[in-house]
Every structure is written in C-alpha cells, then in structure tokens.
Amino acid sequence: MSASERTARVLPGGSDKTRRVAVERLVKHPMYGKYVRRTTRMLIHDEDNTSREGDLIAIAEGRPVSRRKSWRLVRVLRRADGSTD
C-alpha cells in the first residue's frame, strides 16, 4: 500500500458506481493520552461495482469525480463473507 492509499469498510448506501465507506483512524487524546478511534465517512468511485457492503477495501485519492467524490477504489482486500481476492 502506498502513502496515498487507505483501508476502508464499505457501508450501506450509495448508488451506481458510488460506495459509502468508513475510514477509521486512531488519534491520541490531547489531555489524557489515550488513543481514541475516529471515523470519517466518505463517498468513493467504484467503476465496475465490484465492492459490496461489509467489504474491506483499499482506496486512493485522485482527481475529483463529482462534488463529493475524490477517492477511488483500488482493490478489494477482504470480502464480507471472509474470502480474499
């Protein structure tokens, strides 16, 4: 995975060639020092409609496809049913 790639979980929703995903990251709390999980939801471009709800995917930033889509699907890392591609 390159520096511009991130892993995300596919959420329900979206339409043709569009998927809603959640990107999770750990952020250190400024006062207590404990790591807190933060989630960012975004829309990504899935040209071939290969991903399904619950899949773990790799996404990469690119040029804007629409007003809210500037990330694209790179590959499916793990299917929701447990299989790998």
C-alpha positions as YAML, in Angstrom:
chain: A
units: angstrom
residues:
- id: 1
  name: MET
  ca: [0.00, 0.00, 0.00]
- id: 2
  name: SER
  ca: [1.35, 3.42, -0.90]
- id: 3
  name: ALA
  ca: [1.19, 6.59, 1.20]
- id: 4
  name: SER
  ca: [-1.89, 7.91, -0.59]
- id: 5
  name: GLU
  ca: [-3.86, 4.67, -0.03]
- id: 6
  name: ARG
  ca: [-6.08, 3.92, 2.95]
- id: 7
  name: THR
  ca: [-8.21, 1.00, 4.02]
- id: 8
  name: ALA
  ca: [-11.95, 1.44, 4.45]
- id: 9
  name: ARG
  ca: [-15.07, -0.56, 5.25]
- id: 10
  name: VAL
  ca: [-17.98, -0.36, 2.77]
- id: 11
  name: LEU
  ca: [-21.18, 0.93, 4.39]
- id: 12
  name: PRO
  ca: [-24.79, 0.52, 3.23]
- id: 13
  name: GLY
  ca: [-25.93, 3.17, 0.76]
- id: 14
  name: GLY
  ca: [-24.55, 4.71, -2.38]
- id: 15
  name: SER
  ca: [-25.72, 4.26, -5.92]
- id: 16
  name: ASP
  ca: [-24.38, 3.05, -9.26]
- id: 17
  name: LYS
  ca: [-20.54, 3.33, -9.33]
- id: 18
  name: THR
  ca: [-20.58, 5.01, -5.90]
- id: 19
  name: ARG
  ca: [-19.96, 3.47, -2.49]
- id: 20
  name: ARG
  ca: [-20.20, 4.93, 1.03]
- id: 21
  name: VAL
  ca: [-17.18, 3.93, 3.11]
- id: 22
  name: ALA
  ca: [-15.89, 4.49, 6.64]
- id: 23
  name: VAL
  ca: [-12.20, 5.15, 7.25]
- id: 24
  name: GLU
  ca: [-11.12, 4.58, 10.85]
- id: 25
  name: ARG
  ca: [-8.03, 6.10, 12.45]
- id: 26
  name: LEU
  ca: [-6.57, 6.27, 15.94]
- id: 27
  name: VAL
  ca: [-5.98, 9.74, 17.40]
- id: 28
  name: LYS
  ca: [-4.17, 10.40, 20.66]
- id: 29
  name: HIS
  ca: [-6.29, 12.38, 23.12]
- id: 30
  name: PRO
  ca: [-4.53, 15.70, 23.83]
- id: 31
  name: MET
  ca: [-5.11, 15.65, 27.59]
- id: 32
  name: TYR
  ca: [-5.38, 12.01, 28.65]
- id: 33
  name: GLY
  ca: [-3.04, 10.42, 26.11]
- id: 34
  name: LYS
  ca: [-5.44, 7.56, 25.39]
- id: 35
  name: TYR
  ca: [-5.93, 6.60, 21.75]
- id: 36
  name: VAL
  ca: [-9.46, 7.29, 20.52]
- id: 37
  name: ARG
  ca: [-10.98, 5.75, 17.39]
- id: 38
  name: ARG
  ca: [-12.27, 8.35, 14.90]
- id: 39
  name: THR
  ca: [-14.37, 7.51, 11.84]
- id: 40
  name: THR
  ca: [-14.64, 9.51, 8.62]
- id: 41
  name: ARG
  ca: [-17.41, 8.67, 6.17]
- id: 42
  name: MET
  ca: [-16.90, 9.49, 2.51]
- id: 43
  name: LEU
  ca: [-18.04, 8.57, -0.99]
- id: 44
  name: ILE
  ca: [-15.73, 6.72, -3.36]
- id: 45
  name: HIS
  ca: [-15.84, 5.88, -7.06]
- id: 46
  name: ASP
  ca: [-16.23, 2.17, -7.88]
- id: 47
  name: GLU
  ca: [-16.14, 1.96, -11.68]
- id: 48
  name: ASP
  ca: [-17.04, -1.74, -12.02]
- id: 49
  name: ASN
  ca: [-19.33, -2.06, -8.95]
- id: 50
  name: THR
  ca: [-17.03, -4.77, -7.55]
- id: 51
  name: SER
  ca: [-17.38, -3.93, -3.85]
- id: 52
  name: ARG
  ca: [-20.30, -4.88, -1.63]
- id: 53
  name: GLU
  ca: [-21.48, -3.86, 1.83]
- id: 54
  name: GLY
  ca: [-19.11, -5.02, 4.57]
- id: 55
  name: ASP
  ca: [-16.04, -5.48, 2.32]
- id: 56
  name: LEU
  ca: [-12.64, -4.20, 3.42]
- id: 57
  name: ILE
  ca: [-11.17, -2.21, 0.52]
- id: 58
  name: ALA
  ca: [-8.14, -0.11, -0.39]
- id: 59
  name: ILE
  ca: [-8.90, 3.41, -1.64]
- id: 60
  name: ALA
  ca: [-6.68, 6.09, -3.15]
- id: 61
  name: GLU
  ca: [-7.14, 9.82, -3.55]
- id: 62
  name: GLY
  ca: [-7.38, 11.20, -7.07]
- id: 63
  name: ARG
  ca: [-8.90, 13.98, -9.09]
- id: 64
  name: PRO
  ca: [-12.50, 14.89, -8.21]
- id: 65
  name: VAL
  ca: [-15.09, 12.75, -9.97]
- id: 66
  name: SER
  ca: [-18.03, 14.76, -8.63]
- id: 67
  name: ARG
  ca: [-18.73, 17.32, -5.91]
- id: 68
  name: ARG
  ca: [-18.28, 14.84, -3.05]
- id: 69
  name: LYS
  ca: [-16.21, 12.04, -4.69]
- id: 70
  name: SER
  ca: [-12.44, 12.40, -4.95]
- id: 71
  name: TRP
  ca: [-11.42, 8.90, -3.82]
- id: 72
  name: ARG
  ca: [-11.47, 5.74, -5.93]
- id: 73
  name: LEU
  ca: [-11.46, 2.01, -5.29]
- id: 74
  name: VAL
  ca: [-8.03, 0.39, -5.79]
- id: 75
  name: ARG
  ca: [-8.80, -3.23, -4.83]
- id: 76
  name: VAL
  ca: [-10.93, -5.36, -2.54]
- id: 77
  name: LEU
  ca: [-8.79, -6.66, 0.32]
- id: 78
  name: ARG
  ca: [-11.32, -8.93, 2.05]
- id: 79
  name: ARG
  ca: [-14.91, -9.80, 1.22]
- id: 80
  name: ALA
  ca: [-17.66, -9.55, 3.81]
- id: 81
  name: ASP
  ca: [-18.13, -13.33, 3.64]
- id: 82
  name: GLY
  ca: [-14.45, -13.87, 4.57]
- id: 83
  name: SER
  ca: [-12.95, -14.71, 1.19]
- id: 84
  name: THR
  ca: [-9.99, -12.79, -0.26]
- id: 85
  name: ASP
  ca: [-9.50, -11.63, -3.84]
...
